[in-house]
Amino acid sequence: MDASEPLQARSPGPQGDTEVRQYLTFRLGGLEYALDYRNVQELRPLQALERFAADGQIISSVAVSRGIIMPIVDMRIAFGPRPPAHDPRTDVIILKLSSCVMGMVTDGVTDLVMLAGRDIRPIPNLAAEVAPNVDYLLGLAETGQRRLIVVDIDKLMAIRRVTRDRLGAAA
């Protein structure tokens, strides 16, 4: 699947709650997530990437895709304390972010779904003191029998500076 062939579907009326967008869904640690498909450049099996450096845990490697050198972030490590096991379903989502292009390793891509803004509900019981640290969580959406955690991939993949206040609170 190549994001250079976008599928457009919009409902009539003003933008916002009625605007329908495509979301790419993927599995990570037993949960299913969704991200705006406009941020997807391409999908690649992990084995198909030309990796020329492999060092570190979360930034698992540096690879070349379409002539662009990019970091590959292993979200399986970032979202859980389990060692990654590569299998044929291990996918890399090549992302076009506002600041760079990077790859994101997931347990597997599921499919594309159409969601309107009104389909994404706030996450219940999210404590006020935690909310600023998880601003990348846009909400929950349900499609059929599936519950999706909708993320703002630009915010999720942004490098955040840790202030001394946060550092002290984490200790």
KETI-714810 format. One record per residue (C-alpha): residue in one letter; z, y, x. Coordinates in steps of 0.1 Angstrom, whole numbers, plus 5000, padded with zeros to 4 digits. Layout:
BEGIN
<kolvo = A; zz = Z; yy = Y; xx = X> .
...
# end
This chain:
BEGIN
<kolvo = M; zz = 5000; yy = 5000; xx = 5000> .
<kolvo = D; zz = 4990; yy = 5034; xx = 5014> .
<kolvo = A; zz = 5005; yy = 5066; xx = 5001> .
<kolvo = S; zz = 4973; yy = 5084; xx = 5009> .
<kolvo = E; zz = 4961; yy = 5071; xx = 4975> .
<kolvo = P; zz = 4986; yy = 5089; xx = 4952> .
<kolvo = L; zz = 4989; yy = 5078; xx = 4916> .
<kolvo = Q; zz = 4996; yy = 5108; xx = 4894> .
<kolvo = A; zz = 5012; yy = 5107; xx = 4860> .
<kolvo = R; zz = 5028; yy = 5137; xx = 4843> .
<kolvo = S; zz = 5039; yy = 5142; xx = 4808> .
<kolvo = P; zz = 5029; yy = 5173; xx = 4790> .
<kolvo = G; zz = 5052; yy = 5203; xx = 4789> .
<kolvo = P; zz = 5072; yy = 5223; xx = 4815> .
<kolvo = Q; zz = 5083; yy = 5209; xx = 4848> .
<kolvo = G; zz = 5118; yy = 5196; xx = 4851> .
<kolvo = D; zz = 5132; yy = 5170; xx = 4827> .
<kolvo = T; zz = 5098; yy = 5160; xx = 4814> .
<kolvo = E; zz = 5080; yy = 5158; xx = 4847> .
<kolvo = V; zz = 5072; yy = 5122; xx = 4855> .
<kolvo = R; zz = 5071; yy = 5111; xx = 4891> .
<kolvo = Q; zz = 5064; yy = 5079; xx = 4910> .
<kolvo = Y; zz = 5093; yy = 5064; xx = 4929> .
<kolvo = L; zz = 5091; yy = 5037; xx = 4955> .
<kolvo = T; zz = 5119; yy = 5011; xx = 4950> .
<kolvo = F; zz = 5135; yy = 4991; xx = 4978> .
<kolvo = R; zz = 5163; yy = 4967; xx = 4984> .
<kolvo = L; zz = 5192; yy = 4973; xx = 5007> .
<kolvo = G; zz = 5224; yy = 4953; xx = 5009> .
<kolvo = G; zz = 5220; yy = 4938; xx = 4975> .
<kolvo = L; zz = 5214; yy = 4971; xx = 4957> .
<kolvo = E; zz = 5181; yy = 4987; xx = 4946> .
<kolvo = Y; zz = 5172; yy = 5023; xx = 4956> .
<kolvo = A; zz = 5144; yy = 5046; xx = 4946> .
<kolvo = L; zz = 5128; yy = 5075; xx = 4966> .
<kolvo = D; zz = 5101; yy = 5100; xx = 4956> .
<kolvo = Y; zz = 5068; yy = 5084; xx = 4965> .
<kolvo = R; zz = 5054; yy = 5117; xx = 4977> .
<kolvo = N; zz = 5076; yy = 5112; xx = 5008> .
<kolvo = V; zz = 5059; yy = 5078; xx = 5016> .
<kolvo = Q; zz = 5031; yy = 5078; xx = 5042> .
<kolvo = E; zz = 5026; yy = 5040; xx = 5044> .
<kolvo = L; zz = 5043; yy = 5007; xx = 5042> .
<kolvo = R; zz = 5043; yy = 4983; xx = 5071> .
<kolvo = P; zz = 5058; yy = 4949; xx = 5078> .
<kolvo = L; zz = 5083; yy = 4952; xx = 5107> .
<kolvo = Q; zz = 5064; yy = 4928; xx = 5129> .
<kolvo = A; zz = 5032; yy = 4949; xx = 5125> .
<kolvo = L; zz = 5046; yy = 4980; xx = 5142> .
<kolvo = E; zz = 5038; yy = 4987; xx = 5178> .
<kolvo = R; zz = 5073; yy = 4992; xx = 5191> .
<kolvo = F; zz = 5076; yy = 5004; xx = 5227> .
<kolvo = A; zz = 5113; yy = 5010; xx = 5229> .
<kolvo = A; zz = 5142; yy = 4991; xx = 5213> .
<kolvo = D; zz = 5176; yy = 5005; xx = 5220> .
<kolvo = G; zz = 5206; yy = 5013; xx = 5199> .
<kolvo = Q; zz = 5218; yy = 5002; xx = 5166> .
<kolvo = I; zz = 5208; yy = 5025; xx = 5137> .
<kolvo = I; zz = 5179; yy = 5040; xx = 5156> .
<kolvo = S; zz = 5166; yy = 5006; xx = 5163> .
<kolvo = S; zz = 5134; yy = 5015; xx = 5180> .
<kolvo = V; zz = 5106; yy = 5040; xx = 5186> .
<kolvo = A; zz = 5072; yy = 5030; xx = 5174> .
<kolvo = V; zz = 5036; yy = 5042; xx = 5170> .
<kolvo = S; zz = 5019; yy = 5045; xx = 5137> .
<kolvo = R; zz = 4986; yy = 5062; xx = 5132> .
<kolvo = G; zz = 4990; yy = 5077; xx = 5167> .
<kolvo = I; zz = 5024; yy = 5093; xx = 5158> .
<kolvo = I; zz = 5054; yy = 5084; xx = 5179> .
<kolvo = M; zz = 5084; yy = 5081; xx = 5155> .
<kolvo = P; zz = 5120; yy = 5068; xx = 5154> .
<kolvo = I; zz = 5127; yy = 5037; xx = 5133> .
<kolvo = V; zz = 5160; yy = 5038; xx = 5115> .
<kolvo = D; zz = 5175; yy = 5005; xx = 5104> .
<kolvo = M; zz = 5191; yy = 5013; xx = 5071> .
<kolvo = R; zz = 5205; yy = 4978; xx = 5069> .
<kolvo = I; zz = 5229; yy = 4987; xx = 5097> .
<kolvo = A; zz = 5235; yy = 5022; xx = 5084> .
<kolvo = F; zz = 5245; yy = 5010; xx = 5049> .
<kolvo = G; zz = 5265; yy = 4979; xx = 5059> .
<kolvo = P; zz = 5283; yy = 4961; xx = 5087> .
<kolvo = R; zz = 5259; yy = 4931; xx = 5087> .
<kolvo = P; zz = 5235; yy = 4922; xx = 5115> .
<kolvo = P; zz = 5199; yy = 4925; xx = 5105> .
<kolvo = A; zz = 5180; yy = 4893; xx = 5100> .
<kolvo = H; zz = 5142; yy = 4900; xx = 5101> .
<kolvo = D; zz = 5122; yy = 4879; xx = 5078> .
<kolvo = P; zz = 5087; yy = 4883; xx = 5063> .
<kolvo = R; zz = 5101; yy = 4905; xx = 5035> .
<kolvo = T; zz = 5115; yy = 4930; xx = 5060> .
<kolvo = D; zz = 5096; yy = 4962; xx = 5054> .
<kolvo = V; zz = 5093; yy = 4995; xx = 5071> .
<kolvo = I; zz = 5087; yy = 5026; xx = 5050> .
<kolvo = I; zz = 5069; yy = 5052; xx = 5070> .
<kolvo = L; zz = 5083; yy = 5085; xx = 5056> .
<kolvo = K; zz = 5068; yy = 5120; xx = 5057> .
<kolvo = L; zz = 5099; yy = 5142; xx = 5058> .
<kolvo = S; zz = 5101; yy = 5180; xx = 5059> .
<kolvo = S; zz = 5110; yy = 5179; xx = 5096> .
<kolvo = C; zz = 5093; yy = 5148; xx = 5110> .
<kolvo = V; zz = 5077; yy = 5114; xx = 5104> .
<kolvo = M; zz = 5100; yy = 5084; xx = 5108> .
<kolvo = G; zz = 5103; yy = 5048; xx = 5098> .
<kolvo = M; zz = 5130; yy = 5032; xx = 5077> .
<kolvo = V; zz = 5137; yy = 4995; xx = 5078> .
<kolvo = T; zz = 5148; yy = 4980; xx = 5045> .
<kolvo = D; zz = 5155; yy = 4945; xx = 5031> .
<kolvo = G; zz = 5122; yy = 4949; xx = 5012> .
<kolvo = V; zz = 5101; yy = 4971; xx = 4990> .
<kolvo = T; zz = 5102; yy = 4962; xx = 4954> .
<kolvo = D; zz = 5076; yy = 4982; xx = 4935> .
<kolvo = L; zz = 5067; yy = 5016; xx = 4921> .
<kolvo = V; zz = 5083; yy = 5030; xx = 4890> .
<kolvo = M; zz = 5077; yy = 5061; xx = 4869> .
<kolvo = L; zz = 5108; yy = 5083; xx = 4862> .
<kolvo = A; zz = 5112; yy = 5116; xx = 4845> .
<kolvo = G; zz = 5140; yy = 5140; xx = 4855> .
<kolvo = R; zz = 5158; yy = 5132; xx = 4823> .
<kolvo = D; zz = 5158; yy = 5095; xx = 4833> .
<kolvo = I; zz = 5181; yy = 5102; xx = 4863> .
<kolvo = R; zz = 5217; yy = 5104; xx = 4853> .
<kolvo = P; zz = 5246; yy = 5117; xx = 4875> .
<kolvo = I; zz = 5267; yy = 5091; xx = 4893> .
<kolvo = P; zz = 5299; yy = 5085; xx = 4873> .
<kolvo = N; zz = 5333; yy = 5089; xx = 4889> .
<kolvo = L; zz = 5320; yy = 5106; xx = 4920> .
<kolvo = A; zz = 5351; yy = 5124; xx = 4934> .
<kolvo = A; zz = 5346; yy = 5162; xx = 4940> .
<kolvo = E; zz = 5358; yy = 5159; xx = 4976> .
<kolvo = V; zz = 5332; yy = 5132; xx = 4983> .
<kolvo = A; zz = 5303; yy = 5147; xx = 4965> .
<kolvo = P; zz = 5293; yy = 5172; xx = 4993> .
<kolvo = N; zz = 5291; yy = 5144; xx = 5018> .
<kolvo = V; zz = 5267; yy = 5123; xx = 4996> .
<kolvo = D; zz = 5244; yy = 5151; xx = 4984> .
<kolvo = Y; zz = 5215; yy = 5128; xx = 4991> .
<kolvo = L; zz = 5225; yy = 5107; xx = 4960> .
<kolvo = L; zz = 5205; yy = 5122; xx = 4931> .
<kolvo = G; zz = 5218; yy = 5098; xx = 4905> .
<kolvo = L; zz = 5212; yy = 5065; xx = 4887> .
<kolvo = A; zz = 5182; yy = 5055; xx = 4867> .
<kolvo = E; zz = 5176; yy = 5024; xx = 4846> .
<kolvo = T; zz = 5142; yy = 5008; xx = 4840> .
<kolvo = G; zz = 5142; yy = 4976; xx = 4821> .
<kolvo = Q; zz = 5172; yy = 4956; xx = 4833> .
<kolvo = R; zz = 5172; yy = 4973; xx = 4867> .
<kolvo = R; zz = 5197; yy = 5000; xx = 4878> .
<kolvo = L; zz = 5183; yy = 5022; xx = 4906> .
<kolvo = I; zz = 5202; yy = 5045; xx = 4929> .
<kolvo = V; zz = 5179; yy = 5075; xx = 4933> .
<kolvo = V; zz = 5181; yy = 5092; xx = 4967> .
<kolvo = D; zz = 5167; yy = 5124; xx = 4982> .
<kolvo = I; zz = 5152; yy = 5109; xx = 5013> .
<kolvo = D; zz = 5150; yy = 5142; xx = 5032> .
<kolvo = K; zz = 5187; yy = 5148; xx = 5028> .
<kolvo = L; zz = 5196; yy = 5112; xx = 5036> .
<kolvo = M; zz = 5176; yy = 5111; xx = 5068> .
<kolvo = A; zz = 5187; yy = 5146; xx = 5079> .
<kolvo = I; zz = 5208; yy = 5147; xx = 5111> .
<kolvo = R; zz = 5241; yy = 5162; xx = 5101> .
<kolvo = R; zz = 5264; yy = 5180; xx = 5125> .
<kolvo = V; zz = 5300; yy = 5170; xx = 5122> .
<kolvo = T; zz = 5324; yy = 5199; xx = 5121> .
<kolvo = R; zz = 5358; yy = 5197; xx = 5137> .
<kolvo = D; zz = 5374; yy = 5198; xx = 5102> .
<kolvo = R; zz = 5354; yy = 5167; xx = 5091> .
<kolvo = L; zz = 5360; yy = 5150; xx = 5125> .
<kolvo = G; zz = 5398; yy = 5154; xx = 5120> .
<kolvo = A; zz = 5396; yy = 5142; xx = 5084> .
<kolvo = A; zz = 5378; yy = 5111; xx = 5095> .
<kolvo = A; zz = 5404; yy = 5101; xx = 5121> .
# end
